[in-house]
Each structure stands twice: as C-alpha cells, then as structure tokens.
Amino acid sequence: MAELNIQISADPRLDMQKFATMAKVREEAIQATPAEEVNGTFAINENAKALHPDVMKLVIDEIIDRGAAEAKTYILKNADGGPLPYFRAGQYLSLKLPLDGSFVTRSYSLCLSPKEALNGKYAITIRTNPGGFVADRLLESLKAGDTVLSSGPQGFFYYEALRDKKQVIGLAGGSGITPFLSLASAICDGTEDFELTLLYGSRTEESILFRSELDAIAAACPKFKVIHVLSDEKKDGWESGFITAEMIRKYAPADGEYSVYLCGPEAMYRFLKPEIAKLNLPERLFRRKLIDVTKTPWECEDYPKDMRGKRFTVKVKQGPAECEIPASADEPVLVALERAGIKAPSRCRAGECGWCRSRLLEGTVFIPQENEMRRWADKQYGYIHPCCSFPTSDLVLEVPGEFF
C-alpha cells in the first residue's frame, strides 16, 4: 500500500495562506481543462449499482413443486449470467409482473442462505392463494426459462446484533416460513450467529411447507430448533392448536432474554398481537415481517363505518399526463391505479418501504395503524403511501413515474 506523504510547514501561517488561495488555484485548473465529455466511470459507483440495483432481470432456472404444501419454489439466476447482489437473511425481492395489460408488484422472501447469492442463485417460494389476484396465476403460468423483473434485495426483517438478543423465538404461519428458512440456513452455514427456536403453525402435518429442509437443518445445527404446531390435528410429541403466550414461554429462555420475530398471514398477526403483549417485551425486541394490507379495512377500529362499499373518483397526475379513474373504499389506492393500467412505483405493498410515496393534493384516505409508517414530514405535507391508503372521498393524487 502506498504511503501518504503529508508535509506540514514549520510556519503554520504558510499553510493558512495556501488554504486561503485554494479556491483560486482550483478555479484556474478548472478553466484550463478542455471542455470535453468525460466518459469514465467511478469504481465506487459501479460497485453500488451491482450491490443495490434498482432493477434486475432474472431467469427461472428450476422449479421445485412442494406437493401437498401447495407451493412451488423458483430458483432464479441473473439473466445475463452475471453475479447476484448479496442480501441479508430475511429480506425479500419485489417482482414486477405484467398482468391484464398492466403491471403489478408482489414481494416474496428469499428462502435460502445469503451464501447462495455468491454462487449466483436466489430462491423464492409462492404458495397457492385461492381467490387471490396474482399467486395462483403465477403458479400456473411461470415455467423454467421465463424471465422476471425484480428489485434488489429489500426489507428489514433480519437479525441485528446491536438490537436483538442472542436467543430469538420465531413465530411462523403458512408461507411466512420462507424468511425463517433463510435465517435458519444462514445460522447453519455460519453466516449468522444467534440461536433460533421456531414455532411453526400449519393446519396439518401434510401441509407443512419445507418440513424436510427444516428438520435437516435442526438435526445438523444445534443453534436451530423447530417446533411444529398443528391447528387441525393432534399428534403425540407435537404442539396443537394456536401459538399463544403460554406456548412461547414454554420454549423461550427462562431468564426472559430473547427477541421475538413474527411472519405469517393477517389472521395470525391479529391473534398473536395481544398474546405477544403478554410477554412484556421491550418494543425493540419484537420484529414482525411487514404485514400485508388488510382485505377487510371495515374491521379496523378507526375505519369510518359508513365508508364500506362506497365508490370514488381519483384524479391522477403523473408528470404532464392526467386522467380520472374509479376507486373503491374497500381497496387501497394502489390497486385502483393498477386496475386502470397506470404504472405506479411500488415494492413492499405494506407501507414500509415508501417506494410508492405520492402527494395527496385533495381528499382524504384511511390508513390502517399497523401500516402507518410515513415520516412525520410526509404527514404534515400531504404525502401518502397508496399501497396502504383507502380512499374515503374523491381524490386528486400526484403519482411519480415508475422507477423500474
């Protein structure tokens, strides 16, 4: 490594004189430089693009059918054969998908160890969702060799040694197991260093997603333990019913020194919210994967009860273009934008990332409390996250152009 040769004059006043004339010297150097286009790139900028891309083009390399668990795992690689950005165990990808002449985004957790990114491989898992708008159509249509557009790795559902305890109790339900599989894999291969005890709720033994993978990691890694909880069956040696505060305490460290991570469907979150409150944990020790925006906003305590079923008009301004679209009080504004074919930016679809941030010029919206993650200044100056904002009047909305 080259040594820095810093010379300081014996008389400090001379250094101050050089400092005082520095602006003039620089200006002279600038004026003496030819006015030619600079075509070079900076290595730091290229590295930043590689590690934090706005958009990636991925190709489906392999599809693994999960059988009775009613899901498929998609192994993804870079379409140009290049490397993939590293990620933190617990993060997700936001896929941008063409659908009915428009584009929608959906986020899917990465379900393997970050070390696999170094081998040029990602994996996501999609589980069937009867009546859903996207999942079942993807399960039917996606095949090996198809390409998809994706964001870089996103999200904050990862272990942080400065915040979390060394012992973590994970609570998972259904497809909420995917980030925990990534965390368990990372613990097993030494990428992460903490102990994870996972309570995983499923309906039946047959419907358990990733059972063989979880059991194999638990057998190979003393820092990971999985307890299966069946809601619709009773089996010797297994937990049954629903995960409760009592069950969490049963498997948690006796000294109370632990963090709790939760990822599962909306119903599970609403059931567990008061149960977790019984644990009296400091707020910083409870982490939840971003919760999907409710499909039944009228069940929220502070929802205006007379709004259910009402229809409104949204005047959308996007650059120089303007249009009016219909919207329902029962659906987020983002859904109305997508139904109308407007390419609006979005990623997490849960109010967390702020990627869809738009300015509300006129009108009012309802935002569920668990999805209200706007900055203080945004609240003051009229910005909303359309992904979790339900119209409660006609709106005038300034929507940014899509980022990818």
HELIX and SHEET records of a PDB file:
HELIX    1   1 PRO A   12  ALA A   20  1                                   9    
HELIX    2   2 MET A   22  GLN A   31  1                                  10    
HELIX    3   3 ALA A   43  LEU A   51  1                                   9    
HELIX    4   4 GLY A   67  ALA A   69  5                                   3    
HELIX    5   5 LYS A  115  LEU A  118  1                                   4    
HELIX    6   6 ALA A  135  SER A  141  1                                   7    
HELIX    7   7 GLY A  174  ILE A  177  5                                   4    
HELIX    8   8 THR A  178  CYS A  188  1                                  11    
HELIX    9   9 ARG A  211  ALA A  220  1                                  10    
HELIX   10  10 ALA A  245  TYR A  251  1                                   7    
HELIX   11  11 GLU A  266  ALA A  277  1                                  12    
HELIX   12  12 GLU A  283  LEU A  285  5                                   3    
HELIX   13  13 PRO A  297  GLU A  299  5                                   3    
HELIX   14  14 LYS A  305  MET A  307  5                                   3    
HELIX   15  15 VAL A  333  ARG A  339  1                                   7    
HELIX   16  16 GLN A  369  ASN A  371  5                                   3    
HELIX   17  17 TRP A  376  GLN A  380  1                                   5    
HELIX   18  18 PRO A  386  CYS A  388  5                                   3    
SHEET    1   A 6 SER A 102  SER A 109  0                                        
SHEET    2   A 6 TYR A  92  LEU A  99 -1                                        
SHEET    3   A 6 THR A 147  SER A 150 -1                                        
SHEET    4   A 6 MET A  56  ASP A  65 -1                                        
SHEET    5   A 6 ALA A  71  ASN A  78 -1                                        
SHEET    6   A 6 TYR A 122  ARG A 127 -1                                        
SHEET    1   B 6 GLU A 239  SER A 240  0                                        
SHEET    2   B 6 PHE A 224  LEU A 230  1                                        
SHEET    3   B 6 GLU A 195  SER A 202  1                                        
SHEET    4   B 6 GLN A 167  GLY A 173  1                                        
SHEET    5   B 6 SER A 259  CYS A 263  1                                        
SHEET    6   B 6 PHE A 286  ARG A 288  1                                        
SHEET    1   C 5 ALA A 321  SER A 328  0                                        
SHEET    2   C 5 ARG A 311  GLN A 318 -1                                        
SHEET    3   C 5 LEU A 395  GLU A 398  1                                        
SHEET    4   C 5 SER A 358  GLU A 362 -1                                        
SHEET    5   C 5 TYR A 383  ILE A 384 -1                                        
SHEET    1   D 2 VAL A 365  PHE A 366  0                                        
SHEET    2   D 2 PHE A 390  PRO A 391 -1                                        
END                                                                             
